[in-house]
Each structure stands twice: as structure tokens, then as C-alpha cells.
């Protein structure tokens, strides 16, 4: 029987060859993006401003930089004193236009990440709209007490002028080492970093030395008004589902078997962490925001009869009604240093 791993490795080899062949299209795409940004920079294309604090979290590359835990960090920082709304496009949702989260909403109509925010934080507003300008306008109409809006994955959405922009880049895939799609993973060239107020290097090793941080800092080459921060992923001590199971108990009871199911861009940090803990697992890897077919759900459900299924929080909200014996491992971000400087910068912006 052909394994998922064999299929995945074969597909990656094909994608690598295609990316090399598509280099001319990367040059064309880069030229189009440069011209578009120039038109916004010179005022030929207009950006809309709003008279309330708007913070953007985004990246220069496609997926996998940790936008979701960064948004959740901001929510925790601000929610106690402010009415917050999170606006996302709701990638791969089945609905169209503006949708405001409500008790009857489904993950299919809201999107997995917005649905995760909505279920996790009961005191915030969550909405989706591909048009961020219209989305902000409708939030202000339908939720007039909103004081702060967080834009999820909107760094390239230049029709709206955010007051504070946070640019993320993964330690394992730093933007200055990458190239434009489809040859690389960049949505825009590295000099798009100039629009950021803060640049956050995410998914760093816990023992990242000060010397390596300084080396990365030199290569990022921030301007005098930008701050660069380094964060790591921290994992909970337990997995959660129909019950709570500590990771220690999960390791001790692995005679039942553990299956890791991921539908995220870059699952390697999670895989490495489980391996570090000594938890052996079978990995079923799917693409980011994957829409599971009936056949795939059936195969995962069959494994769940005798094994524990571990997944990410984002995947859990899509699979929880389909799979038994399903658990997720929560994650958060933690700054390696200078978290107080980052927090102060955000709070000072809000005070303005």
C-alpha cells in the first residue's frame, strides 16, 4: 500500500521541478507587484484610512509564519481594556462577502482560523470579508462599540491604510532567502518590509543565540523606525478533546498508537516537538486549509477507532464533528526577549 509520506515526497519533487521551470513567471509576477506597490506609494491608487486603531498582521510569503498565534497574542494583550474585532478574509470558506460570526455560524461559512478566534475568545467580534475596507465599514456599523480592529493576513491589502503593521517571517524560511512565486514563496519582494512598523522572526529555536539574532538582524536591515523581535512557539502540557490528556500520559499510553493529522503549511515544528518528547506517531499530512474529502475522513475515522488522533487547533475546529478520539495541542508564541518593548509599542499606538 502506498503511504501518505511517499505520495507527499513525490509531489514535492514534482513541485520543485515545476518551480524551476516557472522562473520567468516569477519575474513577471514580481514586476506586476512592484508596479502595484509603486502606484500606492505615489498616491495614484488610494488607500482608505479610518479614525480608529487598525493593526495588520501579515507576511511577505505564503503561509506558515504563525499569523494565528500572533493575532491571539494581540487579543490577549488588548481584550481586557478594549473592544476588539478581528477581520479576516476567511480563506476557503463557502460563504461570500461579509459574514459576522454568530452562535449559528459554521466553520465552513467562516473559515477555520476566524472560527478558532470566535470559539476561543467569547468577548471579541470576529468577521470575514475579502474586501477589508468594506469589512471595516460593516463592523463599525454593526458593532459600533468596536475600539480596535486586527486585520489577519492583510499586509498586501493596500486599499486599507492600517495604523500599525506587523510583518512576520519564519526563522526557517526568512524572507531575504526567498524568491517570488511560483519559483519561491514570496507574495512580494523583500523590500516590501519597509511598510512594517515591527518585524517578528517567528518559530525560533529556544536556544537561539544573541549572536545569531544579531546576524539575522543585519540581514533584515531594518530602518531606524522599525523594531525586530524574535519569538518561539510554546506548547501546552496537554492535548484537549472530549477529555484532557497530559503529554506525559499520551507518551506512556502510546501502545494504543498516535496519529498526527495536519492541514497546515509547515507542520515540522510540531512534528519535531512530539519527537523530542519521545511520542511516536504516524503522520497524515495535508495541504494548508485542506478540505477533507469523504474518503479521507473515512480513513482518518477508521484509524481513530483504535488510535488517538492528534491535530492542530485550526484543524480541530474543522474535524471535531467528523472524527472520534480527536485531540488538539494548543500553541502560543513567546518572545525570546524584549516582549515589554513590543507590548509598549502596541499600547502606545492605541493611546494615540
C-alpha positions as CSV (number, residue, x, y, z in Angstrom):
1,X,0.0,0.0,0.0
2,X,1.4,3.5,-1.0
3,X,1.9,5.6,2.1
4,X,0.9,9.2,2.5
5,X,4.6,10.1,3.0
6,X,5.6,8.6,-0.3
7,X,2.8,10.5,-2.1
8,X,3.8,13.7,-0.3
9,X,7.6,13.3,-1.2
10,X,6.8,12.5,-4.8
11,X,4.6,15.6,-5.0
12,X,7.2,17.8,-3.5
13,X,9.8,16.6,-6.1
14,X,7.4,17.4,-8.9
15,X,6.6,20.9,-7.4
16,X,10.4,21.6,-7.2
17,X,10.9,20.9,-10.9
18,X,7.9,23.0,-11.8
19,X,9.1,25.9,-9.7
20,X,12.4,26.0,-11.6
21,X,10.6,25.9,-15.0
22,X,8.3,28.7,-13.9
23,X,11.1,31.1,-13.1
24,X,10.1,33.5,-16.0
25,X,6.6,33.8,-14.5
26,X,8.2,34.8,-11.1
27,X,9.9,37.7,-12.8
28,X,6.7,38.8,-14.4
29,X,4.8,38.5,-11.2
30,X,7.4,40.4,-9.3
31,X,7.2,43.2,-11.9
32,X,3.4,43.4,-11.5
33,X,3.6,43.6,-7.7
34,X,6.4,46.3,-7.8
35,X,4.3,48.4,-10.2
36,X,1.2,48.0,-8.0
37,X,3.1,49.0,-4.8
38,X,4.6,52.0,-6.6
39,X,1.1,53.2,-7.6
40,X,0.0,53.0,-3.9
41,X,3.3,54.6,-2.7
42,X,2.8,57.6,-5.1
43,X,-0.9,58.0,-4.4
44,X,-2.1,57.0,-7.9
45,X,-4.0,54.2,-6.2
46,X,-5.7,55.3,-3.0
47,X,-5.7,53.8,0.5
48,X,-8.6,54.3,2.9
49,X,-7.9,55.4,6.4
50,X,-10.2,55.1,9.5
51,X,-10.4,57.0,12.7
52,X,-9.8,54.0,15.0
53,X,-6.7,51.9,15.6
54,X,-6.1,49.2,12.9
55,X,-3.3,46.7,13.3
56,X,-2.3,44.4,10.5
57,X,-0.6,41.1,10.9
58,X,0.9,39.6,7.8
59,X,3.9,38.4,5.9
60,X,5.7,38.6,2.6
61,X,5.5,34.9,1.9
62,X,2.7,32.3,1.5
63,X,1.5,30.8,4.8
64,X,3.4,29.2,7.7
65,X,4.7,32.2,9.5
66,X,2.5,32.0,12.6
67,X,-0.1,34.7,12.0
68,X,-2.8,32.9,14.0
69,X,-0.8,32.8,17.3
70,X,0.4,36.3,16.8
71,X,-3.2,37.5,16.4
72,X,-4.1,35.6,19.6
73,X,-1.2,37.3,21.4
74,X,-2.6,40.7,20.5
75,X,-6.1,39.7,21.6
76,X,-4.8,38.6,25.0
77,X,-2.8,41.8,25.3
78,X,-5.7,44.1,24.4
79,X,-9.0,42.4,25.3
80,X,-9.2,43.4,28.9
81,X,-9.4,47.1,28.3
82,X,-10.7,47.4,24.7
83,X,-13.5,46.1,22.5
84,X,-11.7,44.2,19.8
85,X,-12.7,43.0,16.3
86,X,-10.7,40.6,14.2
87,X,-11.3,40.8,10.4
88,X,-10.0,38.1,8.1
89,X,-10.8,37.1,4.5
90,X,-11.9,33.6,5.7
91,X,-9.7,31.6,3.4
92,X,-11.5,28.6,1.7
93,X,-14.8,29.4,3.3
94,X,-18.0,28.5,1.5
95,X,-19.7,31.9,2.1
96,X,-19.3,35.1,0.1
97,X,-18.9,38.7,1.1
98,X,-19.2,40.0,4.6
99,X,-20.0,37.5,7.4
100,X,-20.2,38.3,11.1
101,X,-19.6,35.4,13.5
102,X,-22.7,34.4,15.5
103,X,-23.9,31.4,17.5
104,X,-25.3,29.7,14.4
105,X,-22.2,30.2,12.3
106,X,-20.4,27.1,10.9
107,X,-16.7,26.7,10.3
108,X,-17.4,26.1,6.6
109,X,-19.0,29.6,6.3
110,X,-16.5,31.5,8.5
111,X,-13.2,29.7,7.8
112,X,-11.1,27.7,10.2
113,X,-8.9,30.5,11.6
114,X,-11.7,33.0,12.2
115,X,-13.8,30.2,13.7
116,X,-11.0,29.4,16.0
117,X,-10.8,33.0,17.2
118,X,-14.6,33.1,17.7
119,X,-14.7,29.9,19.7
120,X,-11.7,30.7,21.8
121,X,-12.5,34.3,22.8
122,X,-16.1,35.0,23.6
123,X,-15.7,38.7,24.2
124,X,-14.4,39.8,20.8
125,X,-16.0,40.4,17.4
126,X,-15.0,38.2,14.5
127,X,-15.9,38.9,10.9
128,X,-14.7,37.9,7.4
129,X,-14.7,39.8,4.2
130,X,-12.3,39.7,1.2
131,X,-12.7,43.4,0.9
132,X,-11.1,44.8,4.0
133,X,-12.4,48.3,3.5
134,X,-16.0,47.2,3.3
135,X,-15.4,44.8,6.2
136,X,-14.2,47.5,8.5
137,X,-17.1,49.7,7.5
138,X,-19.6,47.0,8.2
139,X,-18.0,46.1,11.6
140,X,-18.3,49.8,12.6
141,X,-22.0,49.8,11.5
142,X,-23.0,46.5,13.1
143,X,-20.6,46.7,16.1
144,X,-20.4,50.4,16.8
145,X,-18.6,50.0,20.2
146,X,-15.6,48.4,18.5
147,X,-12.4,50.2,19.5
148,X,-9.6,48.3,17.8
149,X,-9.6,46.2,14.6
150,X,-7.0,43.5,14.0
151,X,-6.5,42.6,10.3
152,X,-5.5,39.0,9.8
153,X,-3.2,38.3,6.8
154,X,-3.7,41.7,5.1
155,X,-0.1,43.0,4.6
156,X,-0.7,43.1,0.8
157,X,-4.2,44.5,1.1
158,X,-3.1,48.1,0.5
159,X,-6.6,49.5,-0.2
160,X,-6.8,50.0,3.5
161,X,-4.3,52.0,5.5
162,X,-3.5,50.4,8.8
163,X,-2.1,52.4,11.6
164,X,0.4,49.7,12.7
165,X,1.8,46.9,10.6
166,X,3.4,43.7,12.0
167,X,5.4,41.7,9.5
168,X,6.2,38.1,10.3
169,X,8.9,35.9,8.8
170,X,9.7,32.4,9.9
171,X,13.2,31.6,11.2
172,X,13.3,28.5,8.9
173,X,12.2,30.5,5.8
174,X,13.4,34.0,6.2
175,X,12.1,36.4,3.5
176,X,15.6,37.5,2.5
177,X,16.5,33.9,1.5
178,X,13.4,33.5,-0.7
179,X,12.1,34.5,-4.1
180,X,8.8,35.4,-5.8
181,X,6.1,32.9,-6.5
182,X,5.9,30.5,-8.2
183,X,9.6,29.7,-8.1
184,X,9.7,30.8,-4.4
185,X,7.1,31.5,-1.7
186,X,7.1,35.3,-1.7
187,X,4.0,37.3,-2.4
188,X,6.2,40.4,-2.9
189,X,9.9,41.1,-2.9
190,X,11.8,41.6,0.3
191,X,11.8,45.4,0.1
192,X,8.1,45.3,1.0
193,X,9.4,45.1,4.6
194,X,9.7,48.9,4.6
195,X,6.0,49.3,5.3
196,X,6.2,47.4,8.6
197,X,6.4,49.0,12.0
198,X,7.6,45.8,13.7
199,X,9.2,42.7,12.1
200,X,8.8,39.5,14.0
201,X,11.0,36.5,13.4
202,X,8.8,33.5,14.4
203,X,9.3,29.9,15.2
204,X,12.8,30.4,16.5
205,X,14.8,27.7,18.4
206,X,14.5,28.2,22.1
207,X,18.3,28.5,22.4
208,X,18.8,31.0,19.5
209,X,21.9,32.8,20.5
210,X,22.3,36.6,20.7
211,X,25.0,36.4,18.1
212,X,22.6,34.7,15.6
213,X,19.9,37.1,16.4
214,X,22.3,39.9,15.5
215,X,23.3,38.2,12.3
216,X,19.6,37.9,11.2
217,X,19.0,41.5,12.3
218,X,21.9,42.7,10.0
219,X,20.4,40.8,7.0
220,X,16.9,42.1,7.6
221,X,18.4,45.6,7.8
222,X,15.5,47.4,9.4
223,X,15.2,51.1,9.0
224,X,15.6,53.4,12.0
225,X,11.9,53.4,12.8
226,X,11.5,49.6,12.8
227,X,11.9,47.1,15.6
228,X,12.8,43.5,15.1
229,X,11.7,40.8,17.6
230,X,12.3,37.0,17.9
231,X,9.6,34.6,19.1
232,X,9.2,30.9,19.6
233,X,6.3,28.5,19.8
234,X,5.3,27.2,23.2
235,X,3.0,24.1,23.5
236,X,0.5,23.3,26.2
237,X,1.3,20.4,28.6
238,X,-1.8,18.5,27.5
239,X,-4.0,17.7,24.4
240,X,-7.7,18.5,24.6
241,X,-10.7,16.9,23.0
242,X,-13.5,15.0,24.7
243,X,-11.1,15.0,27.7
244,X,-7.7,16.4,28.7
245,X,-4.7,14.1,28.4
246,X,-1.3,15.2,29.5
247,X,1.5,14.8,27.0
248,X,3.3,12.5,29.6
249,X,0.2,10.2,29.8
250,X,0.0,10.3,26.0
251,X,3.5,9.1,25.7
252,X,3.0,6.4,28.4
253,X,-0.2,5.1,26.7
254,X,1.1,5.2,23.2
255,X,0.7,1.4,22.9
256,X,-2.7,2.4,21.5
257,X,-1.0,4.3,18.8
258,X,-0.9,8.0,17.9
259,X,-1.8,9.5,14.5
260,X,-0.8,13.1,13.8
261,X,-3.1,14.8,11.2
262,X,-2.1,18.2,9.9
263,X,-3.6,20.6,7.4
264,X,-1.2,23.4,7.9
265,X,1.5,24.9,5.7
266,X,4.5,23.9,7.9
267,X,3.9,21.1,10.4
268,X,7.6,20.4,11.0
269,X,7.9,22.3,14.3
270,X,5.0,20.3,15.8
271,X,6.5,17.0,14.5
272,X,9.9,17.9,16.0
273,X,8.3,18.7,19.3
274,X,6.4,15.4,19.5
275,X,9.6,13.6,18.5
276,X,11.5,15.5,21.2
277,X,9.0,14.3,23.8
278,X,9.5,10.7,22.6
279,X,6.0,10.3,21.3
280,X,6.0,8.1,18.2
281,X,3.3,8.9,15.7
282,X,2.1,8.2,12.2
283,X,1.8,11.4,10.2
284,X,-1.0,12.1,7.8
285,X,0.0,15.4,6.1
286,X,-2.5,17.5,4.1
287,X,-2.2,20.9,2.4
288,X,-2.9,24.2,4.3
289,X,-6.6,24.7,4.9
290,X,-7.3,21.3,3.3
291,X,-10.9,20.4,2.6
292,X,-11.1,16.8,3.7
293,X,-12.9,14.5,1.3
294,X,-15.4,11.9,2.4
295,X,-12.8,9.2,1.6
296,X,-10.1,11.0,3.7
297,X,-12.4,11.5,6.6
298,X,-13.3,7.8,6.4
299,X,-9.7,6.7,6.5
300,X,-8.9,9.0,9.5
301,X,-12.1,7.8,11.3
302,X,-11.0,4.2,10.8
303,X,-7.7,4.9,12.4
304,X,-9.5,6.7,15.3
305,X,-11.2,3.5,16.3
306,X,-8.0,2.1,17.9
307,X,-5.7,5.2,18.0
308,X,-5.7,8.7,19.3
309,X,-5.8,11.3,16.6
310,X,-3.7,14.4,17.4
311,X,-4.1,17.6,15.3
312,X,-3.6,21.3,15.4
313,X,-6.2,23.7,16.9
314,X,-7.0,25.0,13.4
315,X,-7.6,21.5,12.1
316,X,-9.6,20.5,15.2
317,X,-12.3,23.1,14.5
318,X,-12.9,21.5,11.1
319,X,-12.6,17.9,12.2
320,X,-14.3,17.8,15.6
321,X,-17.7,16.8,14.3
322,X,-16.3,14.2,11.9
323,X,-13.7,12.3,13.8
324,X,-13.9,10.4,17.2
325,X,-10.9,10.1,19.6
326,X,-9.7,13.5,18.3
327,X,-7.5,15.9,20.3
328,X,-5.6,19.1,19.6
329,X,-2.4,20.6,21.1
330,X,-2.7,24.3,21.8
331,X,0.2,26.6,21.0
332,X,1.1,30.2,21.9
333,X,4.0,32.5,21.0
334,X,6.6,33.7,23.5
335,X,9.1,36.4,22.9
336,X,12.7,35.4,23.4
337,X,13.4,38.8,24.7
338,X,12.0,42.4,24.7
339,X,8.3,41.4,24.9
340,X,7.8,44.5,27.1
341,X,9.1,46.7,24.3
342,X,6.7,45.1,21.8
343,X,3.8,45.4,24.2
344,X,4.6,49.1,24.9
345,X,4.8,49.9,21.2
346,X,1.3,48.4,20.6
347,X,-0.2,50.1,23.6
348,X,1.4,53.5,22.8
349,X,-0.1,53.2,19.3
350,X,-3.5,52.5,20.7
351,X,-3.2,55.5,23.1
352,X,-2.5,57.8,20.1
